Amino acid sequence: MPWVMTIYGYVDRKVDLLDAIAQRGLRDLRFPHPLPADAAGILRVWGRALRQNLIEHPSLPMIFLSRPVIGPGILHGLESLLGPLAKAGMSPAHGVHAVYAVLTYATGFVA
């Protein structure tokens, strides 16, 4: 099936394709505006949006659970959460841990 290999004209390796799928899937996250002012509210809203997005994109949970995913889209999303969490009084280190805890919980719950 030569058509299967045409995808590799766009990406170099399978891991690059998985990264692109994960980043594209996370780009679809939708948050209410304005975000809640407290850290718990921000994380709750993000967790619900993430859960809904993972349900709508059924390949994402397995990508997140099978390998580390990093890239500009992931980092931008992390920064967009850390700013409001910092305004709510959460330190950057605790913010990163909280975001990954919600990510792990929501992904595991949906998978």
TIDODREN-767625 format. One record per residue (C-alpha): residue number from 0; residue in one letter; x, y, z. Coordinates in nm, 4 decimals, decimal comma, padded with zeros to 6 digits. Example, Ala and Ser with C-alpha at 12.3 -4.5 7.8 and 13.67 -1.06 7.14 Angstrom:
REM residues 2
+-----+---+----------+----------+----------+
|   k | r |        u |        v |        w |
+-----+---+----------+----------+----------+
|   0 | A |  01,2300 | -00,4500 |  00,7800 |
|   1 | S |  01,3670 | -00,1060 |  00,7140 |
+-----+---+----------+----------+----------+
***
This chain:
REM residues 111
+-----+---+----------+----------+----------+
|   k | r |        u |        v |        w |
+-----+---+----------+----------+----------+
|   0 | M |  00,0000 |  00,0000 |  00,0000 |
|   1 | P |  00,2140 |  00,2901 | -00,1202 |
|   2 | W | -00,0454 |  00,5508 | -00,0132 |
|   3 | V |  00,0271 |  00,4684 |  00,3533 |
|   4 | M |  00,3791 |  00,6018 |  00,3178 |
|   5 | T |  00,2669 |  00,9368 |  00,1756 |
|   6 | I |  00,2207 |  01,0705 |  00,5295 |
|   7 | Y |  00,5980 |  01,0522 |  00,5688 |
|   8 | G |  00,6289 |  01,3185 |  00,3012 |
|   9 | Y |  00,4878 |  01,5536 |  00,5658 |
|  10 | V |  00,6538 |  01,4210 |  00,8820 |
|  11 | D |  00,9889 |  01,2517 |  00,9300 |
|  12 | R |  00,9010 |  00,9937 |  01,1938 |
|  13 | K |  00,6028 |  00,8369 |  01,3653 |
|  14 | V |  00,6804 |  01,0237 |  01,6886 |
|  15 | D |  00,6612 |  01,3530 |  01,4974 |
|  16 | L |  00,3165 |  01,2540 |  01,3733 |
|  17 | L |  00,2031 |  01,1639 |  01,7267 |
|  18 | D |  00,3335 |  01,4976 |  01,8578 |
|  19 | A |  00,1449 |  01,6819 |  01,5846 |
|  20 | I | -00,1774 |  01,4945 |  01,6632 |
|  21 | A | -00,1433 |  01,5691 |  02,0352 |
|  22 | Q | -00,0695 |  01,9366 |  01,9803 |
|  23 | R | -00,3548 |  01,9739 |  01,7337 |
|  24 | G | -00,5928 |  01,8003 |  01,9688 |
|  25 | L | -00,5006 |  02,0265 |  02,2599 |
|  26 | R | -00,5490 |  02,3329 |  02,0446 |
|  27 | D | -00,9220 |  02,2546 |  02,0472 |
|  28 | L | -00,9528 |  02,3109 |  02,4246 |
|  29 | R | -01,2144 |  02,5730 |  02,5040 |
|  30 | F | -01,2274 |  02,7660 |  02,8313 |
|  31 | P | -01,4971 |  02,9958 |  02,9630 |
|  32 | H | -01,4028 |  03,3626 |  02,9691 |
|  33 | P | -01,3243 |  03,4993 |  03,2088 |
|  34 | L | -01,1540 |  03,2173 |  03,3919 |
|  35 | P | -01,2321 |  03,1736 |  03,7609 |
|  36 | A | -01,0133 |  03,3844 |  03,9898 |
|  37 | D | -00,9097 |  03,1005 |  04,2224 |
|  38 | A | -00,6578 |  02,8268 |  04,1442 |
|  39 | A | -00,8992 |  02,5426 |  04,2211 |
|  40 | G | -01,1576 |  02,6936 |  03,9869 |
|  41 | I | -00,9035 |  02,7360 |  03,7082 |
|  42 | L | -00,7891 |  02,3750 |  03,7406 |
|  43 | R | -01,1490 |  02,2495 |  03,7559 |
|  44 | V | -01,2447 |  02,4389 |  03,4377 |
|  45 | W | -00,9299 |  02,3183 |  03,2625 |
|  46 | G | -00,9877 |  01,9593 |  03,3739 |
|  47 | R | -01,3437 |  01,9617 |  03,2429 |
|  48 | A | -01,2388 |  02,1141 |  02,9117 |
|  49 | L | -00,9551 |  01,8629 |  02,8826 |
|  50 | R | -01,1861 |  01,5703 |  02,9602 |
|  51 | Q | -01,4365 |  01,6841 |  02,6982 |
|  52 | N | -01,1592 |  01,7283 |  02,4427 |
|  53 | L | -01,0158 |  01,3828 |  02,5155 |
|  54 | I | -01,3602 |  01,2306 |  02,4654 |
|  55 | E | -01,3980 |  01,4129 |  02,1332 |
|  56 | H | -01,0494 |  01,3018 |  02,0193 |
|  57 | P | -01,0291 |  00,9356 |  02,1269 |
|  58 | S | -00,6711 |  00,8856 |  02,0067 |
|  59 | L | -00,5323 |  01,1519 |  02,2419 |
|  60 | P | -00,5500 |  00,9629 |  02,5735 |
|  61 | M | -00,3377 |  00,6776 |  02,4441 |
|  62 | I | -00,0841 |  00,9191 |  02,2960 |
|  63 | F | -00,0532 |  01,1025 |  02,6286 |
|  64 | L | -00,0305 |  00,7811 |  02,8286 |
|  65 | S |  00,2198 |  00,6077 |  02,6005 |
|  66 | R |  00,4901 |  00,8732 |  02,5685 |
|  67 | P |  00,5973 |  01,2192 |  02,6763 |
|  68 | V |  00,4568 |  01,4826 |  02,4446 |
|  69 | I |  00,6423 |  01,8110 |  02,4145 |
|  70 | G |  00,6343 |  02,0895 |  02,1635 |
|  71 | P |  00,5414 |  02,4519 |  02,1086 |
|  72 | G |  00,1681 |  02,3869 |  02,1353 |
|  73 | I |  00,2065 |  02,1997 |  02,4633 |
|  74 | L |  00,4328 |  02,4676 |  02,6109 |
|  75 | H |  00,1989 |  02,7460 |  02,5001 |
|  76 | G | -00,0934 |  02,5683 |  02,6647 |
|  77 | L |  00,1053 |  02,5215 |  02,9846 |
|  78 | E |  00,2009 |  02,8885 |  02,9899 |
|  79 | S | -00,1613 |  02,9909 |  02,9331 |
|  80 | L | -00,2531 |  02,8046 |  03,2522 |
|  81 | L |  00,0462 |  02,9041 |  03,4645 |
|  82 | G | -00,0222 |  03,2769 |  03,4202 |
|  83 | P | -00,3751 |  03,2664 |  03,5668 |
|  84 | L | -00,2644 |  03,0193 |  03,8347 |
|  85 | A |  00,0136 |  03,2585 |  03,9388 |
|  86 | K | -00,2377 |  03,5451 |  03,9565 |
|  87 | A | -00,4470 |  03,3228 |  04,1812 |
|  88 | G | -00,1473 |  03,2839 |  04,4150 |
|  89 | M | -00,0015 |  02,9504 |  04,3043 |
|  90 | S |  00,3756 |  02,9290 |  04,2588 |
|  91 | P |  00,5032 |  02,8226 |  03,9149 |
|  92 | A |  00,6396 |  02,4940 |  04,0517 |
|  93 | H |  00,3114 |  02,4057 |  04,2204 |
|  94 | G |  00,1267 |  02,5161 |  03,9071 |
|  95 | V |  00,3212 |  02,2748 |  03,6869 |
|  96 | H |  00,2575 |  01,9906 |  03,9322 |
|  97 | A | -00,1129 |  02,0761 |  03,9533 |
|  98 | V | -00,1540 |  02,0958 |  03,5759 |
|  99 | Y |  00,0153 |  01,7594 |  03,5260 |
| 100 | A | -00,1906 |  01,6044 |  03,8064 |
| 101 | V | -00,5132 |  01,7156 |  03,6350 |
| 102 | L | -00,3781 |  01,6044 |  03,2958 |
| 103 | T | -00,2903 |  01,2594 |  03,4302 |
| 104 | Y | -00,6211 |  01,2207 |  03,6125 |
| 105 | A | -00,8377 |  01,3314 |  03,3201 |
| 106 | T | -00,6414 |  01,1248 |  03,0674 |
| 107 | G | -00,6527 |  00,8128 |  03,2822 |
| 108 | F | -01,0223 |  00,8583 |  03,3497 |
| 109 | V | -01,1074 |  00,8861 |  02,9792 |
| 110 | A | -00,8705 |  00,6138 |  02,8543 |
+-----+---+----------+----------+----------+
***
